[in-house]
């Protein structure tokens, strides 16, 4: 059952409060953060999304003349047009008891139907740039962890296999980094890679002549020119399944794929096949296409390093995202200009 900030059964929901608009939270959130939000908003926490319990609760709210004025989601969970309508976007919002704003907890918002939100008069905000440094750090951690075999060596040494595990391992120094995406995160990864004396090239929708890195208009050409192919691009239809078996074959048996973007960017079946066939050396994945479900074929491979979509999570980044969220919500409910609306 979706939980309210002040736990109560559906039958015992708090009475409407004009001082506390209702905020529906559709993603897991730290208890400390929920407590901060609960000081200003009546919360409904439903990290499982629009399940039957949530729909029943929303129906009960409507029967009481109440509604949800704000939603907290992210680029993976998103919010569809149908869900916005179910939350009273449009006419109900104009009457004061329906959805008026959707906030993405992070920079990504690709699964939020922004076009529908604009049509229905719903504001959409996000938190651009706040966790860029943390994501870039994580990309380098995956690169180093894979190249140096950190996880496997740790297990071997703890199991008593010190001498037998002392084989040579590749490193980053002097290797070729290929970045798919050269936005803020891509640029931070590139700067870090220069500290390892790596060469840097990139593929993106448009070249950036002001940057000192080689541009490849063709993704296949970039893959062929890379030892580490790092995905740092947005998700969504434009990048869906852009990394195919052919891209991975061009990366080659000494190459590593790193994904800190979105799982949808990689055709998962092709990645599994390429890894099993030895067509690439390994993969470091912070995101998966059907997360949190992990394909057993990936989990079984020693040359795959997996983390649970935490590349953007550090204490500093999380606190900054909460501050951004609260600023956007306050601006909306005080009828001020939104600090971080999604780009038109």
KOLLUM-425995 format. One record per residue (C-alpha): residue in one letter; x, z, y. Coordinates in steps of 0.05 Angstrom, whole numbers. Last residue first. Layout:
N
+----+--------+--------+--------+
! aa !      x !      z !      y !
+----+--------+--------+--------+
!  a !      X !      Z !      Y !
...
+----+--------+--------+--------+
// end
This chain:
344
+----+--------+--------+--------+
! aa !      x !      z !      y !
+----+--------+--------+--------+
!  x !    230 !   -493 !    469 !
!  x !    285 !   -443 !    452 !
!  x !    262 !   -377 !    423 !
!  x !    246 !   -325 !    476 !
!  x !    300 !   -274 !    490 !
!  x !    291 !   -235 !    554 !
!  x !    215 !   -244 !    558 !
!  x !    190 !   -244 !    631 !
!  x !    147 !   -184 !    644 !
!  x !     75 !   -169 !    624 !
!  x !     90 !    -96 !    608 !
!  x !     71 !   -107 !    535 !
!  x !    116 !   -168 !    531 !
!  x !    175 !   -138 !    567 !
!  x !    171 !    -75 !    523 !
!  x !    170 !   -117 !    460 !
!  x !    230 !   -158 !    481 !
!  x !    270 !    -97 !    501 !
!  x !    252 !    -61 !    436 !
!  x !    274 !   -120 !    395 !
!  x !    340 !   -127 !    433 !
!  x !    355 !    -53 !    424 !
!  x !    339 !    -59 !    350 !
!  x !    386 !   -119 !    344 !
!  x !    441 !    -81 !    379 !
!  x !    433 !    -23 !    331 !
!  x !    437 !    -70 !    272 !
!  x !    499 !   -105 !    300 !
!  x !    536 !    -41 !    312 !
!  x !    520 !    -10 !    245 !
!  x !    540 !    -75 !    210 !
!  x !    494 !   -125 !    179 !
!  x !    502 !   -198 !    195 !
!  x !    535 !   -217 !    129 !
!  x !    486 !   -174 !     91 !
!  x !    448 !   -226 !     51 !
!  x !    459 !   -190 !    -15 !
!  x !    532 !   -207 !    -31 !
!  x !    555 !   -253 !    -87 !
!  x !    624 !   -276 !   -109 !
!  x !    625 !   -333 !   -159 !
!  x !    687 !   -351 !   -199 !
!  x !    669 !   -299 !   -252 !
!  x !    605 !   -338 !   -269 !
!  x !    548 !   -301 !   -304 !
!  x !    512 !   -283 !   -239 !
!  x !    508 !   -356 !   -221 !
!  x !    476 !   -377 !   -288 !
!  x !    430 !   -316 !   -283 !
!  x !    399 !   -345 !   -219 !
!  x !    393 !   -287 !   -170 !
!  x !    323 !   -272 !   -144 !
!  x !    328 !   -236 !    -77 !
!  x !    332 !   -291 !    -56 !
!  x !    303 !   -358 !    -76 !
!  x !    353 !   -404 !    -43 !
!  x !    409 !   -354 !    -42 !
!  x !    449 !   -322 !     15 !
!  x !    515 !   -284 !     19 !
!  x !    548 !   -334 !    -28 !
!  x !    621 !   -341 !    -43 !
!  x !    634 !   -400 !    -88 !
!  x !    688 !   -421 !   -137 !
!  x !    741 !   -471 !   -157 !
!  x !    698 !   -534 !   -151 !
!  x !    684 !   -588 !   -202 !
!  x !    697 !   -539 !   -258 !
!  x !    637 !   -564 !   -297 !
!  x !    601 !   -497 !   -295 !
!  x !    614 !   -492 !   -220 !
!  x !    589 !   -563 !   -206 !
!  x !    526 !   -552 !   -249 !
!  x !    510 !   -486 !   -214 !
!  x !    520 !   -517 !   -146 !
!  x !    476 !   -577 !   -164 !
!  x !    420 !   -531 !   -189 !
!  x !    424 !   -491 !   -124 !
!  x !    417 !   -550 !    -76 !
!  x !    451 !   -515 !    -18 !
!  x !    424 !   -509 !     54 !
!  x !    363 !   -471 !     29 !
!  x !    405 !   -409 !     16 !
!  x !    415 !   -400 !     91 !
!  x !    479 !   -392 !    131 !
!  x !    534 !   -347 !    103 !
!  x !    551 !   -397 !     48 !
!  x !    624 !   -405 !     26 !
!  x !    644 !   -462 !    -20 !
!  x !    714 !   -462 !    -49 !
!  x !    760 !   -521 !    -65 !
!  x !    813 !   -530 !   -118 !
!  x !    768 !   -569 !   -165 !
!  x !    742 !   -614 !   -110 !
!  x !    707 !   -611 !    -43 !
!  x !    686 !   -684 !    -56 !
!  x !    653 !   -662 !   -120 !
!  x !    616 !   -608 !    -81 !
!  x !    589 !   -659 !    -31 !
!  x !    567 !   -704 !    -89 !
!  x !    532 !   -646 !   -124 !
!  x !    491 !   -634 !    -61 !
!  x !    501 !   -593 !      2 !
!  x !    447 !   -619 !     50 !
!  x !    393 !   -584 !      9 !
!  x !    352 !   -569 !     71 !
!  x !    394 !   -577 !    135 !
!  x !    343 !   -611 !    181 !
!  x !    283 !   -578 !    146 !
!  x !    303 !   -507 !    164 !
!  x !    366 !   -465 !    162 !
!  x !    417 !   -462 !    217 !
!  x !    490 !   -479 !    204 !
!  x !    550 !   -436 !    185 !
!  x !    566 !   -464 !    116 !
!  x !    639 !   -456 !    100 !
!  x !    677 !   -508 !     61 !
!  x !    745 !   -480 !     41 !
!  x !    798 !   -529 !     17 !
!  x !    772 !   -583 !     62 !
!  x !    785 !   -657 !     76 !
!  x !    740 !   -682 !     20 !
!  x !    684 !   -636 !     44 !
!  x !    691 !   -662 !    115 !
!  x !    687 !   -735 !     92 !
!  x !    625 !   -719 !     52 !
!  x !    593 !   -686 !    112 !
!  x !    602 !   -749 !    154 !
!  x !    607 !   -744 !    230 !
!  x !    673 !   -706 !    220 !
!  x !    700 !   -671 !    283 !
!  x !    772 !   -646 !    286 !
!  x !    780 !   -580 !    323 !
!  x !    805 !   -567 !    394 !
!  x !    735 !   -555 !    423 !
!  x !    714 !   -587 !    489 !
!  x !    695 !   -652 !    454 !
!  x !    639 !   -617 !    416 !
!  x !    612 !   -670 !    368 !
!  x !    538 !   -671 !    354 !
!  x !    495 !   -655 !    293 !
!  x !    552 !   -616 !    262 !
!  x !    612 !   -626 !    217 !
!  x !    676 !   -587 !    227 !
!  x !    752 !   -586 !    221 !
!  x !    801 !   -528 !    224 !
!  x !    873 !   -523 !    201 !
!  x !    891 !   -454 !    175 !
!  x !    947 !   -414 !    205 !
!  x !    915 !   -349 !    180 !
!  x !    901 !   -328 !    253 !
!  x !    871 !   -397 !    263 !
!  x !    819 !   -378 !    212 !
!  x !    794 !   -322 !    257 !
!  x !    783 !   -371 !    314 !
!  x !    746 !   -419 !    268 !
!  x !    700 !   -364 !    242 !
!  x !    682 !   -346 !    314 !
!  x !    669 !   -419 !    330 !
!  x !    624 !   -426 !    270 !
!  x !    585 !   -364 !    290 !
!  x !    574 !   -389 !    361 !
!  x !    554 !   -459 !    339 !
!  x !    600 !   -506 !    301 !
!  x !    560 !   -521 !    239 !
!  x !    587 !   -541 !    171 !
!  x !    658 !   -515 !    178 !
!  x !    716 !   -544 !    139 !
!  x !    777 !   -500 !    133 !
!  x !    842 !   -530 !    108 !
!  x !    896 !   -485 !     79 !
!  x !    960 !   -463 !    114 !
!  x !    951 !   -390 !     97 !
!  x !    885 !   -378 !     62 !
!  x !    911 !   -355 !     -6 !
!  x !    915 !   -381 !    -76 !
!  x !    928 !   -332 !   -134 !
!  x !    988 !   -321 !   -178 !
!  x !    979 !   -281 !   -242 !
!  x !    988 !   -206 !   -245 !
!  x !    928 !   -191 !   -289 !
!  x !    966 !   -181 !   -354 !
!  x !   1011 !   -128 !   -324 !
!  x !    957 !    -83 !   -294 !
!  x !    905 !    -90 !   -349 !
!  x !    887 !    -16 !   -353 !
!  x !    812 !    -24 !   -342 !
!  x !    818 !     -2 !   -270 !
!  x !    870 !    -56 !   -260 !
!  x !    824 !   -109 !   -290 !
!  x !    763 !    -88 !   -249 !
!  x !    802 !    -90 !   -184 !
!  x !    832 !   -157 !   -204 !
!  x !    764 !   -187 !   -216 !
!  x !    736 !   -163 !   -149 !
!  x !    797 !   -184 !   -108 !
!  x !    807 !   -253 !   -138 !
!  x !    855 !   -272 !    -81 !
!  x !    819 !   -336 !    -62 !
!  x !    750 !   -308 !    -75 !
!  x !    758 !   -243 !    -37 !
!  x !    796 !   -277 !     19 !
!  x !    742 !   -329 !     31 !
!  x !    686 !   -278 !     22 !
!  x !    719 !   -231 !     72 !
!  x !    730 !   -289 !    121 !
!  x !    656 !   -304 !    119 !
!  x !    640 !   -230 !    127 !
!  x !    681 !   -226 !    191 !
!  x !    644 !   -286 !    219 !
!  x !    577 !   -254 !    203 !
!  x !    598 !   -189 !    237 !
!  x !    622 !   -226 !    299 !
!  x !    557 !   -266 !    306 !
!  x !    511 !   -205 !    299 !
!  x !    483 !   -205 !    370 !
!  x !    487 !   -279 !    384 !
!  x !    413 !   -292 !    390 !
!  x !    362 !   -236 !    379 !
!  x !    294 !   -270 !    371 !
!  x !    229 !   -279 !    409 !
!  x !    163 !   -314 !    396 !
!  x !    103 !   -309 !    443 !
!  x !     34 !   -325 !    415 !
!  x !    -13 !   -370 !    455 !
!  x !    -44 !   -403 !    395 !
!  x !    -12 !   -470 !    407 !
!  x !     54 !   -438 !    421 !
!  x !     51 !   -397 !    358 !
!  x !     31 !   -459 !    317 !
!  x !     93 !   -495 !    342 !
!  x !    137 !   -434 !    328 !
!  x !    116 !   -430 !    255 !
!  x !    165 !   -374 !    237 !
!  x !    207 !   -395 !    177 !
!  x !    263 !   -421 !    221 !
!  x !    270 !   -357 !    262 !
!  x !    344 !   -340 !    257 !
!  x !    379 !   -299 !    311 !
!  x !    362 !   -230 !    285 !
!  x !    300 !   -187 !    277 !
!  x !    251 !   -243 !    294 !
!  x !    196 !   -219 !    341 !
!  x !    125 !   -246 !    339 !
!  x !     80 !   -233 !    399 !
!  x !      6 !   -234 !    418 !
!  x !    -31 !   -219 !    354 !
!  x !   -102 !   -193 !    362 !
!  x !   -139 !   -135 !    393 !
!  x !   -135 !   -149 !    468 !
!  x !   -193 !   -198 !    476 !
!  x !   -143 !   -254 !    490 !
!  x !   -111 !   -235 !    425 !
!  x !   -176 !   -243 !    388 !
!  x !   -186 !   -312 !    417 !
!  x !   -117 !   -338 !    397 !
!  x !    -80 !   -299 !    345 !
!  x !   -124 !   -251 !    306 !
!  x !    -76 !   -229 !    252 !
!  x !   -108 !   -275 !    201 !
!  x !    -96 !   -332 !    251 !
!  x !    -22 !   -314 !    253 !
!  x !    -20 !   -312 !    177 !
!  x !    -51 !   -381 !    173 !
!  x !      0 !   -408 !    223 !
!  x !     56 !   -380 !    182 !
!  x !    103 !   -321 !    196 !
!  x !    176 !   -318 !    176 !
!  x !    205 !   -280 !    117 !
!  x !    272 !   -316 !    119 !
!  x !    280 !   -324 !    194 !
!  x !    258 !   -253 !    209 !
!  x !    195 !   -212 !    218 !
!  x !    168 !   -160 !    267 !
!  x !     96 !   -172 !    286 !
!  x !     58 !   -152 !    349 !
!  x !    -14 !   -140 !    371 !
!  x !    -44 !   -121 !    304 !
!  x !   -119 !   -106 !    306 !
!  x !   -173 !    -54 !    317 !
!  x !   -248 !    -63 !    321 !
!  x !   -258 !    -17 !    262 !
!  x !   -279 !    -74 !    217 !
!  x !   -217 !   -111 !    240 !
!  x !   -173 !    -54 !    218 !
!  x !   -206 !    -53 !    150 !
!  x !   -194 !   -127 !    142 !
!  x !   -121 !   -116 !    161 !
!  x !   -115 !    -61 !    109 !
!  x !   -144 !   -106 !     55 !
!  x !    -97 !   -162 !     74 !
!  x !    -38 !   -114 !     70 !
!  x !    -58 !    -89 !      1 !
!  x !    -68 !   -160 !    -25 !
!  x !      2 !   -182 !     -6 !
!  x !     22 !   -212 !     61 !
!  x !     94 !   -188 !     62 !
!  x !    127 !   -140 !     15 !
!  x !    162 !   -106 !     73 !
!  x !     93 !    -81 !     97 !
!  x !    104 !    -25 !    148 !
!  x !     45 !    -16 !    194 !
!  x !     68 !     19 !    257 !
!  x !     31 !     48 !    317 !
!  x !     79 !     34 !    373 !
!  x !    121 !     71 !    426 !
!  x !    151 !    131 !    390 !
!  x !    140 !     95 !    324 !
!  x !    194 !     45 !    343 !
!  x !    247 !     98 !    342 !
!  x !    222 !    127 !    277 !
!  x !    221 !     57 !    246 !
!  x !    294 !     49 !    267 !
!  x !    315 !    114 !    234 !
!  x !    277 !     95 !    171 !
!  x !    318 !     31 !    167 !
!  x !    277 !    -33 !    164 !
!  x !    255 !    -76 !    106 !
!  x !    217 !   -136 !    133 !
!  x !    144 !   -149 !    150 !
!  x !    135 !    -96 !    204 !
!  x !     66 !    -99 !    237 !
!  x !     66 !    -68 !    306 !
!  x !      2 !    -37 !    333 !
!  x !     -3 !    -22 !    407 !
!  x !      5 !     51 !    426 !
!  x !    -24 !     75 !    492 !
!  x !    -91 !     40 !    481 !
!  x !    -98 !     81 !    418 !
!  x !   -147 !     62 !    364 !
!  x !   -164 !    120 !    317 !
!  x !   -114 !    135 !    263 !
!  x !   -129 !    106 !    194 !
!  x !   -162 !    154 !    146 !
!  x !   -199 !    106 !    101 !
!  x !   -138 !     64 !     94 !
!  x !    -99 !    125 !     71 !
!  x !    -53 !    157 !    120 !
!  x !     21 !    162 !    133 !
!  x !     38 !    169 !    207 !
!  x !     83 !    108 !    215 !
!  x !     34 !     70 !    171 !
!  x !     52 !     47 !    102 !
!  x !     29 !    -17 !     68 !
!  x !      0 !      0 !      0 !
+----+--------+--------+--------+
// end
